[in-house]
């Protein structure tokens, strides 16, 4: 809409310049006419291409919405949408989530799926460096494939981007469960739970903390 407004204003200014006064007017000349025509055509082509890409992305996103959550089919549809709009960081995140959730199911190819998820989360981070969710999920994938020593810098970055986010706090607690620091995990997860965070990973982490505390009390 802004581009259309700019082109319209340029056209109005150009037509006004043609008439310097009521008695005198200037001709544009062939070179200027050609240049202006080319500029208008280029602008029209850009707007048309942008509109087509957005329409394609919208079509594939709508198709994806009708498919089972986090399924391979949904990921494929979202990837078609991303191909049309390759600057959409939210699409990159949603595709990554499809692969991450399937990896969390624990099949034989869980690591391959996790790495595919990481690729998409990395794209999301590149497209929007202020996106805490892609950063957080990337860190979780590192934990999931056993690279706990590399994940903390991403959790720390996610906390910087979302310093008061209970969702982020809950998943930092999940990280401490993976590293066996149950005391740190409990304090963070309790804060998040009090705020109403009910994400599946956070809930599982809380149960693991309860189990670890119980076993420790029994001396096991």
C-alpha positions in Angstrom: 0.0 0.0 0.0 2.8 2.4 0.8 4.5 1.7 -2.5 1.3 2.4 -4.4 0.9 5.7 -2.5 4.5 6.6 -3.3 4.1 5.9 -7.0 0.9 7.9 -7.1 2.5 10.9 -5.5 5.4 10.7 -7.9 3.0 10.7 -10.8 1.2 13.8 -9.4 4.4 15.7 -8.9 5.6 14.8 -12.4 2.4 16.0 -14.0 2.4 19.2 -11.9 6.0 20.0 -13.0 4.9 19.9 -16.6 3.0 23.2 -16.1 5.2 25.9 -14.6 2.4 28.5 -14.9 -0.9 29.0 -16.6 0.8 30.5 -19.7 3.9 28.3 -19.9 4.5 24.6 -19.8 7.5 22.4 -20.5 7.7 19.2 -22.4 9.2 16.2 -20.7 11.3 15.1 -23.6 11.8 11.6 -25.0 14.6 10.5 -22.7 12.8 11.6 -19.5 9.5 10.0 -20.8 11.4 6.7 -21.4 13.0 6.8 -18.0 9.8 7.6 -16.1 8.0 4.9 -18.1 10.6 2.3 -17.2 10.5 3.3 -13.6 6.7 3.0 -13.5 6.9 -0.4 -15.2 9.6 -1.6 -12.8 7.5 -0.5 -9.8 4.5 -2.3 -11.2 6.5 -5.4 -11.8 7.8 -5.4 -8.3 4.4 -4.9 -6.8 2.9 -7.6 -8.9 5.7 -10.1 -8.0 5.3 -9.3 -4.3 1.6 -9.8 -4.5 1.9 -13.1 -6.3 4.5 -14.3 -3.7 2.2 -13.3 -0.8 -0.8 -15.0 -2.4 1.2 -18.2 -2.8 2.5 -18.1 0.8 -1.1 -17.5 2.0 -2.4 -20.4 0.0 0.1 -22.9 1.4 -0.2 -21.6 4.9 -4.0 -22.1 4.7 -3.4 -25.6 3.4 -1.0 -26.3 6.3 -3.5 -25.1 8.8 -5.9 -28.0 7.8 -3.2 -30.7 8.2 -2.4 -32.6 11.4 -0.2 -30.5 13.8 3.5 -31.0 13.4 3.1 -33.7 10.7 5.5 -34.2 7.8 2.7 -33.1 5.5 2.2 -29.9 7.4 6.0 -29.2 7.4 6.1 -29.7 3.6 3.2 -27.3 3.1 4.8 -24.7 5.3 8.1 -25.1 3.4 6.2 -24.3 0.2 4.9 -21.2 1.9 8.4 -20.3 3.0 9.7 -20.7 -0.6 7.3 -18.0 -1.6 8.1 -15.7 1.3 11.7 -16.6 2.3 12.0 -13.6 4.7 9.2 -14.8 7.0 10.9 -15.7 10.3 7.7 -17.0 11.8 7.3 -19.5 9.0 10.8 -20.7 9.6 10.0 -21.2 13.3 6.8 -23.1 12.6 8.6 -25.5 10.2 11.3 -26.0 12.9 8.6 -26.9 15.4 7.2 -29.6 13.1 10.6 -31.3 13.0 11.3 -30.7 16.7 8.1 -32.2 17.9 8.5 -35.3 15.7 12.1 -35.6 17.0 10.7 -35.5 20.6 8.7 -38.6 19.8 11.9 -40.5 20.1 12.1 -42.5 16.9 15.2 -44.0 15.4 15.7 -40.8 13.3 15.2 -38.4 16.3 18.7 -36.8 15.8 18.2 -36.3 12.1 14.8 -34.6 12.8 16.3 -32.5 15.6 19.1 -31.3 13.3 16.5 -30.4 10.6 14.6 -28.5 13.2 17.9 -26.7 14.2 18.4 -25.7 10.6 15.0 -24.0 10.5 15.4 -22.3 13.9 18.8 -21.0 12.7 17.1 -19.5 9.7 14.5 -17.9 12.1 17.3 -16.4 14.2 19.0 -15.1 11.1 15.8 -13.4 9.8 14.9 -11.9 13.2 17.8 -11.7 15.6 15.3 -10.6 18.3 13.2 -13.8 18.1 13.6 -15.5 21.5 11.5 -18.5 20.5 13.8 -19.7 17.7 16.8 -19.2 19.9 15.2 -21.1 22.8 14.1 -24.1 20.6 17.6 -24.2 19.1 19.1 -24.6 22.6 16.5 -27.3 23.4 17.5 -29.3 20.3 21.1 -29.1 21.4 20.2 -30.6 24.8 18.0 -33.2 23.1 20.9 -34.6 21.0 23.3 -34.5 23.9 25.2 -31.3 23.3 24.5 -29.7 26.7 27.9 -28.0 26.7 26.9 -26.0 23.6 23.3 -25.1 24.6 23.8 -22.7 27.5 24.9 -19.7 25.3 21.6 -20.0 23.4 19.5 -20.2 26.6 21.3 -17.1 27.9 20.6 -15.3 24.6 16.9 -16.2 24.8 16.8 -14.8 28.4 18.4 -11.6 27.2 15.7 -11.3 24.4 12.9 -12.2 26.7 14.0 -11.3 30.2 10.6 -11.5 31.9 9.1 -14.3 29.9 7.8 -17.1 32.0 7.8 -19.4 29.0 11.5 -18.9 28.6 12.1 -19.3 32.3 10.3 -22.7 32.3 12.5 -24.0 29.5 15.7 -22.8 31.1 14.5 -25.0 34.0 14.0 -27.8 31.5 17.6 -27.4 30.5 18.8 -27.8 34.1 16.8 -31.0 34.3 18.8 -32.3 31.4 22.1 -31.4 33.1 21.0 -32.9 36.5 20.9 -29.6 38.4 17.5 -30.2 39.9 17.7 -27.5 42.5 18.1 -24.8 39.9 15.4 -26.5 37.7 12.9 -26.5 40.6 13.3 -22.8 41.4 12.8 -21.8 37.8 9.9 -24.2 37.0 8.0 -23.2 40.1 8.2 -19.6 39.1 6.9 -20.5 35.6 4.2 -22.8 36.9 2.9 -20.1 39.3 2.5 -17.9 36.2 0.4 -20.5 34.5 2.9 -22.0 32.0 1.6 -25.4 30.9 3.9 -26.3 28.0 4.4 -30.0 27.7 8.2 -29.9 28.1 7.9 -27.7 31.2 5.3 -30.0 32.8 7.5 -33.1 32.1 10.5 -31.3 33.6 8.5 -30.5 36.7 7.6 -34.2 37.1 11.2 -35.2 36.6 12.2 -32.8 39.3 9.6 -34.2 41.7 10.8 -37.8 40.9 14.5 -36.9 41.4 13.7 -35.2 44.7 11.7 -38.2 45.9 14.5 -40.7 44.9 17.0 -38.5 46.6 14.9 -38.5 49.8 14.9 -42.3 49.7 18.7 -42.4 49.3 18.4 -43.9 45.8 
